[in-house]
Amino acid sequence: MRRRGQVIVVVAILLMIVLLLLALAVDVGRLFVERSRMERAAQAAADAGVAVVAEQIVTLAVPRQTEAAARPPCVPDAGYGTPGASCTATPLPRRAEHWLTDDDRATLIAPPVQTEASGEALTFAAINRADPGEAGVLAVDIEYPHAYRPQDAALQMLVSIDARLSMLLAGLLGVDQVPFDVEALSEVRQR
């Protein structure tokens, strides 16, 4: 019984197994890297859109804060003004959302603000290479409130990215690309 050549068969089989494991490691690593990149892009887009809304909140609140600062301080029963009048509570200066009226909150979800916030979110998605048409990105969806609801404490923007990734072992699974979706939520207080 001759044992010559048996090592070559064992090495060939082990080499195939090692290459398969290496391809699997590369695919899984690339999937994690691409997914985290898309998560960061979605979060940046959501944060950029909400920043537009936060800027609008400040723009709406500043005139009321300026008007309140120009009024003389309220001192009950100080000998001037209406006798027995009570002071109206003033919202905290650092909390701009406390200065908003319901009309202001309705303005925050009006089409002009929605368009500007969504545009800013899409711009930041494109800056982070998460634009439809970029390598594997199929769609970027933005959800923003379409109606004002007084019970909502915050306005939220949800950015969803639908992507596909070509992988080495996708052919073994019977698919060309592996799909993955990421979502990011950002919010700004309105109450």
C-alpha positions in Angstrom: 0.0 0.0 0.0 1.6 3.2 -1.1 0.9 6.4 0.8 2.4 8.8 -1.8 0.1 11.6 -2.8 -2.3 11.4 0.1 -1.0 14.7 1.5 -1.8 16.5 -1.7 -5.5 15.4 -1.5 -5.7 16.5 2.2 -4.0 19.8 1.4 -6.4 20.4 -1.6 -9.5 19.7 0.6 -8.2 21.9 3.4 -7.3 24.7 1.0 -10.8 24.7 -0.4 -12.2 24.9 3.2 -9.9 27.7 4.2 -10.8 29.7 1.0 -14.5 29.2 1.7 -14.0 30.4 5.3 -12.0 33.4 4.1 -14.7 34.4 1.5 -17.3 34.1 4.3 -15.2 36.3 6.6 -14.8 38.9 3.9 -18.5 38.9 3.0 -19.6 39.2 6.6 -17.1 41.9 7.4 -18.1 43.9 4.3 -21.8 43.5 5.2 -21.1 44.9 8.7 -19.0 47.8 7.4 -21.6 48.7 4.7 -24.5 48.4 7.1 -22.8 50.7 9.7 -21.9 53.2 7.0 -25.5 53.3 5.9 -26.7 53.6 9.5 -24.4 56.6 10.0 -25.6 58.1 6.7 -29.3 57.7 7.7 -28.7 59.2 11.2 -26.8 62.1 9.7 -29.7 62.7 7.3 -32.3 62.5 10.0 -30.3 64.8 12.3 -29.9 67.3 9.4 -33.6 67.4 8.7 -34.5 67.8 12.4 -31.9 70.6 12.6 -34.0 72.6 10.1 -37.1 72.1 12.3 -35.1 73.2 15.4 -34.0 76.3 13.6 -37.6 77.1 12.7 -38.6 76.6 16.4 -36.0 79.2 17.4 -37.1 81.5 14.6 -40.7 81.3 15.9 -39.9 81.6 19.6 -37.4 84.5 19.5 -40.0 87.3 18.8 -42.1 86.2 21.8 -39.0 86.0 24.0 -37.9 89.5 22.8 -41.4 90.9 23.5 -41.4 89.3 27.0 -38.0 90.8 27.8 -39.1 94.3 26.8 -42.0 94.2 29.2 -41.4 95.5 32.7 -41.1 92.8 35.3 -44.3 91.7 36.9 -44.4 92.5 40.6 -47.8 91.7 42.1 -49.3 94.4 44.4 -46.3 96.8 43.8 -48.4 99.9 43.7 -48.7 100.2 39.9 -50.7 98.5 37.2 -54.0 96.8 38.0 -54.6 96.2 41.7 -54.8 92.5 42.5 -53.6 91.5 39.0 -51.6 88.2 38.9 -48.4 87.7 37.0 -48.5 85.4 34.0 -45.9 82.6 34.1 -43.1 83.1 31.6 -41.6 80.0 30.0 -38.0 79.2 30.6 -35.8 81.2 28.2 -33.6 78.2 27.4 -36.6 76.1 26.3 -37.6 77.6 23.0 -40.3 74.9 22.5 -42.2 76.3 25.5 -42.7 79.6 23.7 -44.5 78.0 20.8 -48.2 78.4 20.1 -50.4 75.7 18.5 -50.3 77.8 15.3 -46.5 77.7 15.5 -46.5 73.9 15.9 -48.8 73.6 12.9 -46.4 75.7 10.9 -43.6 73.3 11.8 -45.3 70.5 9.8 -46.5 72.8 7.0 -45.4 71.9 3.4 -42.6 74.6 3.3 -40.9 73.3 6.4 -41.4 69.7 5.3 -39.9 70.4 1.9 -36.9 72.2 3.4 -36.3 69.5 6.1 -36.6 66.7 3.6 -34.4 68.4 1.2 -31.7 68.9 3.8 -32.0 65.2 4.9 -31.6 64.1 1.3 -28.6 66.3 0.8 -26.9 64.8 3.8 -27.7 61.3 2.6 -26.1 62.2 -0.7 -23.0 63.6 1.0 -22.6 60.3 2.9 -23.0 58.3 -0.4 -26.4 57.0 0.5 -28.1 58.5 -2.5 -30.3 56.4 -4.8 -28.1 55.3 -7.7 -24.9 55.1 -5.5 -23.3 51.7 -5.1 -26.2 49.5 -4.1 -28.6 52.1 -2.7 -32.1 51.6 -4.1 -34.1 54.2 -2.1 -34.0 56.8 0.6 -37.4 57.3 2.3 -38.2 60.2 4.7 -41.2 60.1 7.0 -42.1 63.4 8.6 -45.5 64.2 10.4 -48.2 65.4 8.0 -50.7 66.5 10.6 -50.3 68.4 13.8 -51.3 66.5 16.9 -51.3 68.4 20.2 -50.5 65.3 22.2 -47.1 64.8 20.5 -44.3 65.9 22.6 -41.8 65.8 19.8 -41.6 66.1 16.0 -39.8 63.0 14.6 -38.1 62.4 11.3 -37.5 58.8 10.2 -35.0 58.1 7.4 -35.0 54.7 5.8 -32.4 53.5 3.4 -33.0 50.4 1.3 -29.7 48.9 -0.1 -28.3 45.8 -1.8 -24.8 44.5 -1.5 -23.0 42.2 -3.9 -21.2 39.5 -2.0 -18.7 36.8 -2.9 -20.9 33.9 -1.7 -24.2 35.3 -2.8 -24.1 32.9 -5.8 -24.0 30.0 -3.4 -27.2 31.3 -1.8 -28.9 31.6 -5.1 -29.1 35.4 -5.1 -27.1 38.1 -6.9 -27.2 40.6 -4.0 -28.0 40.6 -0.3 -30.7 43.2 0.7 -30.4 45.2 3.9 -32.4 48.1 5.2 -31.4 50.7 7.8 -33.5 53.2 9.7 -32.6 56.2 11.8 -34.9 58.3 13.9 -34.3 61.9 15.1 -36.6 64.1 17.0 -36.9 67.6 18.3 -39.2 68.6 21.3 -42.2 70.7 20.5 -43.7 70.8 24.0 
